[in-house]
């Protein structure tokens, strides 16, 4: 959305190890390059390391991170971040969430609560719920995608670790199965290694 036309809220979900926090850092970098003002929300309060990691990315990108101490109520952190973003008329808020295994229903319920909280402060939030999937997980990725979609209404996918070795046939399966667009792909470790998904390039790579 153009600058000033309200704050856009993006939730980032997915299991631990898929590359959530790194993807957030890269996404923040992209948005900063487009001159968007960004606020990061450290709502993965289960792991102190996750909060620290997000702070490192925030520093690298010159953006603000809203956080509470480890173990805090994630919905409370979301509330603070929404209020801060609203006060500063930020363009985008990116919310990091705990790497909840899709089998833990209480964690899914918590995501729901976070979504409701966001929507109370910023109408229509979250505007996007992006599921970070590791391209190398194969069939398990499809199970994850299904679980998250049925619970939190995923709107798109960030596919990580698509750096040559993984052909990610999972992409085709997910798109077909869930009708979910792949928004971005992570192709490496560098800060610029998150690119908008290009179906044609991808299709060609499958036949290389």
C-alpha angles and dihedrals in degrees: 000000000000119000113281095017093114131288119294116215121206122188116202114206137174144108123296115277096029091105102257100150093043090050090052091052091050093046091050088051092053092049092048089052087055088053094249119148110236135195119192121210118208098208094149090095095159095079120048086200091061092057091048092047091052090049090055091052091046090053092048090051096041092237133131123256122204112209146154129202122294111280095029121139105276092214089057090054090049090052092052092048093049091049091048093048091049092049091050095040089234117187097220139017117196114198120205112207133194116278090250117187107235090236095067107088095186090059090050089051088053091055088053090053091050090052092051091048092051091050092052092059100034113029113235094017131178092045092178135023109194120193114212110216128184107232090217096060095084117184093005088063090062092052090050092048091051094049095049093044094053092048108035105015103245111212100190147352137248107202113205134192092032092142106136106289097065111069088187099213079170086081092065091045094050095046091049096041101043104017089232121153119232101231103181140004126212109218103176149340101285123102092247094049096103113092134174109264114259111196094199095053089046094050090051092051090056089064098042 
